[in-house]
Amino acid sequence: MSPRAFGHLDRYIARQLVRIFVATLGGVVLLYLAVDFADRAHGFSGRAWGKAVLELYWNKAAVVAYQLAPAGLIIASALFATLLARRGELTALYALGVRPRRIAAPVGFVGLVFGIFMFFLGERVVVQADARAEEIQVKRFQRWGDWASYHSGTSWLRGQTEEPALPATGGGQRPEHGIARMYHLGAGHEGGWEPATILEIEPPFRLARRIDARRIEPAGPGRWRLLDAVETRYSLSSEPGGTIVERRAEVLIERFPETASDLALRSGRPRQLPLRAVREQAERRARLGQPVREWRLALWERIGQPVSIVPAALAGFGVILWRARRRRRLPLAGAVALGIGLSLALWAVSIVAHATSLAGGIPPSVAGALPAVVSACVASFCLWKS
């Protein structure tokens, strides 16, 4: 007869697994930070650099722990299963009629608890820690990397297409296509953008008007104020090249259907924003004609990261149970190596899925779910074989 749920066996397995997991993850994070510091130490300089380095690696520790949690739980599960086999506890449990899947149940429960914890940790701590670590590297130690790609401060946005007006005679039909508007906005500042360029495109594809301004800001519902503006109108005429009329104004008031929130795009990496903000930005960028695949991929990967912890833990535990069933005992070092190998395999799956999705080969939802699906297949196979 199997032990009752949440009994002594479950508490024992969960307690031992948590201890090994915390020790394993802590050791892996410390090793990573030590190697990273040794590699970058020559670039740390300036006044009071020690305090900045401590803050940098404190934030990095949170990010690295979040990223390595599935690998840490795989290694911890493999280690714990090996300890059970080497101490004869696994044989005793089998002799009592306890099935391998019953032993793995508390491992899955621990993975579920840690997955929920890691999700909230990522939303409340990791996104801010990641942004702060990058800010310290850029502003304090001048390590830019690809920072400018995500904080350029300028963007092209597609506005709404205005419905064309009826002909002045009133008897004709409404034209099929209206005026399309494109915005090129600089960095946001005090509710506006500096500088700004607005292009109005008439069908089939002709530039009808261009406005260049030092600043654009809301001036009420449907109204925009442009400072130090230059308005240029292009019209067709009998003259070669058409007619160009330019007008300058210190303050130009225009009516555009877009609101300030419609044009607001948050800068930064998708992984440095909360899940709700990533979803909102993905929808807004799709509406404004911005590249959106990376944001959708970040959304699904954020969901898939904590979900993959449960099958990852069961995969590490199931591999050792399968080998123990075949009477092949592993030394502790072998269990660690096996856990690292399984972690690297799943990491390779996630990297390939990420790159393939960015290239358009697979949907972002598939890329985000693939590591968890592969882990679940490995866990199911090993537990079934055991």
C-alpha positions, 0 to 999 in steps of 0.5 A: 500500500502506498503511503498517504498523501502529504505524509511522512514520506512526502515531507521527508522527500520535499525537505531533503530536495529543498535543502539540496536544491538551495545548496546546488543553486547557491553554489552554481550562482556563486561560481558564475558570479566569481567567474564573471567578476574575474573576467570583467575585473580589469574594467572596474575602475573609478571613484568608489567603484567597489560599492557599484560592483557590489550593487551590480553583482547583487542584482546579477545574482537575482537574475542568474538565480532566476535563469539557472533555477531549472538547471539547479533543480535538475541537478538537485533532483538527480543528486537526491535520487542518487543518495536514495539509491546509494543509502538503500532507501530506494530499495526499501521503498520498492520492497514496501510496494511504493511505486517510482511515480509515487516517489516522484510525486513530492518532487513534482510538488516541490517543482510546482511550489518553486515554479510559482515562487520563481514567477512572482520573483521574476515579476517583482524582483528580477525584471528590476534587477536586470534593468538596474544591472545593465544601467550600472554597467552602461553609466558607471563602467561604460559597457554599452553592449547592445544597450542602444538597440533597446534605448535608442529613444526614437521610433517610427510609428504608424498612425490611424488611417483617416477616412477620406472625405466626400467630394465637395459636390456631394454627389460622388462616392467616398474614395476607397483609401484615406490618408495614412499618417506616420510618426517619427518621434524622438525621446519622450520628455515631460509628456511629449516627444522631442523632436518629431516628424509627421508624414501624411501619405495619400493613395496610392503612395504619395507624400502629401504633407510633412511636419518637422517640429522641435517638440510635439505634445498633447493639447487636449482631446484630438489636438496636438501642439507642435513647437517650432514647426515647419509644415511642407505641403506637396501637391500635384500640378502641371509643373514638373515635380508638382508644387511645394509650399512651406510654412513655418510657425512657432506654435502649430495646433493640429488635429490627429486622432491618435492619443498620447497613450497610443504613441507611447512605447516603452524603451528597454529590453522585453525581459526587463518589463513585467508580464502585463507591460510586455503584453501591452507593448506587444499589442501596441507595437503591432498596432503601430507597425513596429517589430513585435516578434521579439516581444511576443517571444519574450511573453511566452518565454516568461510564461514557459520559464516557471512552467518548465521547472516541474517537468525539469525536476521530474526529468532529473529524478526520473533518469536516476530512477531508471538507472537504479531500476536497471541496477546501475548505480551512479557515484555522486559526481556522475549524478552531477554530470548527468544533471548538467548534461540534461540541463545543457540539452534543455538549454540548447533546445531553448536557444535553438527554439528562440533563434528559430522563432526570431527568424520566423520559423516557428510561432513564439508560443511554440518556442516558449513551450518547447523546453517544458514539452521536451522536459515532460517527454524525458520525465514521462519516458524515464518514469515509465521505464522505471 
